[in-house]
Amino acid sequence: MSEQVWTAFVMAFPWSALITALSTIAAVFATSFLTERRSRRERLWEIQREAFGEIISSVREGERMVLRLSELAEVSKTNVSLRASLAELNKEWLETGAVGRRRATRDGLILPDAFNDAYQRMSQKLSALDGGDESHPERGRRAMSIMETSRRELEQIARKHLKRRV
């Protein structure tokens, strides 16, 4: 008798409904997992893109300021009243560099090593200029050259990295 009851139970049980429910739950979990993973990658890509942009913009702005500093340094030799403007512009240049350094430090773990290395090399080369004996205009030209070359390298690394993500 018990075998007949069991057979009747198995035959009467809504197996198709159970299989459908379990399949639906599994599909929901799989979709949720894949969507979250893609969303995380997109957020990381967005943060990297912003970091690349901000750091490269600070280098580009630094280039413009160095050019203005060099021009103003030449003029301030004959015009003493411009020395205050020169000091103010120099202060702005240092702050612009600090913005890029803060972003590079903050996001250094998520940026490619090649980008971090290139930025570090640029910073070291610019720091080495401070102790030189050359005139201000010559130091400005060397700083411009270092920054321009480094900016191009940073842009190339950023483009290459971001293209892989698209």
C-alpha positions in Angstrom: 0.0 0.0 0.0 2.7 2.5 0.8 4.3 2.0 -2.6 1.0 3.0 -4.2 0.7 6.1 -2.1 4.2 7.1 -2.9 3.6 6.5 -6.7 0.4 8.5 -6.5 2.2 11.3 -4.6 5.0 11.4 -7.2 2.6 11.4 -10.1 0.4 14.1 -8.5 3.2 16.4 -7.4 3.6 19.5 -9.7 7.2 18.8 -10.8 7.0 21.1 -13.8 6.1 24.0 -11.5 9.0 23.2 -9.1 11.5 23.0 -12.0 10.2 26.2 -13.5 10.4 28.0 -10.1 14.0 26.7 -9.5 15.1 27.7 -13.0 13.6 31.2 -12.6 15.4 31.7 -9.3 18.7 30.5 -10.8 18.3 32.8 -13.8 17.6 35.8 -11.5 20.7 35.1 -9.4 22.9 34.6 -12.6 21.6 37.8 -14.1 22.1 39.8 -10.9 25.6 38.5 -10.6 26.6 39.3 -14.1 24.9 42.7 -14.0 26.7 43.7 -10.8 30.0 42.5 -12.2 29.6 44.6 -15.3 28.4 47.6 -13.3 31.5 47.4 -11.1 33.8 47.3 -14.1 31.9 50.3 -15.6 32.3 52.3 -12.4 36.0 51.5 -12.3 36.4 52.5 -15.9 34.6 55.8 -15.2 36.9 56.5 -12.2 40.0 55.7 -14.3 38.8 57.9 -17.1 38.2 60.9 -14.8 41.6 60.4 -13.1 43.4 60.2 -16.5 41.6 63.4 -17.5 42.2 65.4 -14.4 45.9 64.4 -14.2 46.6 65.1 -17.9 44.7 68.4 -17.6 46.8 69.5 -14.7 49.9 68.7 -16.7 48.6 70.7 -19.7 47.7 73.6 -17.5 51.1 73.4 -15.9 52.6 73.7 -19.4 50.6 76.9 -20.1 51.6 78.3 -16.7 55.3 77.6 -17.3 55.1 79.4 -20.6 53.5 82.4 -18.9 56.0 82.2 -16.1 58.9 82.3 -18.5 57.5 85.2 -20.4 56.7 87.1 -17.2 60.2 86.4 -15.9 61.8 88.0 -18.9 59.6 91.1 -18.6 60.0 91.4 -14.8 63.8 91.8 -15.2 63.1 95.3 -16.5 59.8 95.9 -14.7 60.0 95.4 -10.9 56.3 95.9 -10.4 55.6 92.6 -12.2 57.5 90.6 -9.7 54.4 90.2 -7.5 52.5 88.9 -10.5 55.3 86.4 -11.1 55.2 85.2 -7.5 51.4 84.8 -7.7 51.6 82.9 -11.0 54.3 80.7 -9.5 52.0 79.9 -6.6 49.2 79.0 -9.0 51.6 76.7 -10.9 52.5 74.9 -7.7 48.9 74.5 -6.8 48.1 73.1 -10.3 50.8 70.6 -9.8 49.5 69.7 -6.4 46.1 68.9 -7.8 47.5 66.4 -10.3 49.8 64.9 -7.6 46.8 64.4 -5.2 44.7 62.7 -7.9 47.7 60.5 -9.0 48.3 59.5 -5.3 44.6 58.9 -4.5 43.9 56.9 -7.7 47.3 55.3 -8.1 46.1 51.8 -7.2 43.5 51.7 -10.0 45.6 53.4 -12.7 48.0 51.3 -14.9 51.5 50.9 -13.6 52.9 52.4 -16.8 50.9 55.6 -16.2 52.0 55.9 -12.6 55.6 55.3 -13.6 55.5 57.9 -16.4 53.9 60.5 -14.0 56.6 59.7 -11.3 59.4 60.1 -13.8 58.0 63.5 -14.9 57.7 64.6 -11.2 61.3 63.5 -10.5 62.7 65.4 -13.6 60.8 68.5 -12.6 62.0 68.3 -9.0 65.6 68.0 -10.3 65.2 71.3 -12.2 64.8 73.2 -8.9 68.4 72.7 -7.8 69.9 73.7 -11.1 72.2 76.8 -11.8 70.5 77.7 -15.1 68.6 80.9 -15.6 64.8 81.1 -15.1 64.0 81.1 -18.8 66.2 78.1 -19.5 64.7 76.2 -16.6 61.3 77.2 -18.0 62.1 75.8 -21.4 63.4 72.5 -19.9 60.3 72.3 -17.7 58.1 72.8 -20.8 59.9 70.1 -22.7 59.7 67.6 -19.8 56.0 68.4 -19.3 55.1 68.2 -23.0 56.9 64.9 -23.5 55.4 63.4 -20.4 51.9 64.6 -21.2 52.1 63.0 -24.6 53.3 59.7 -23.0 50.6 59.9 -20.4 47.9 60.5 -23.1 49.2 57.6 -25.1 49.1 55.3 -22.1 45.6 56.5 -21.1 44.2 56.1 -24.7 45.7 52.6 -24.9 44.2 51.6 -21.6 40.8 53.0 -22.2 40.5 51.5 -25.7 40.9 48.0 -24.1 37.9 48.8 -21.9 35.5 49.8 -24.6 
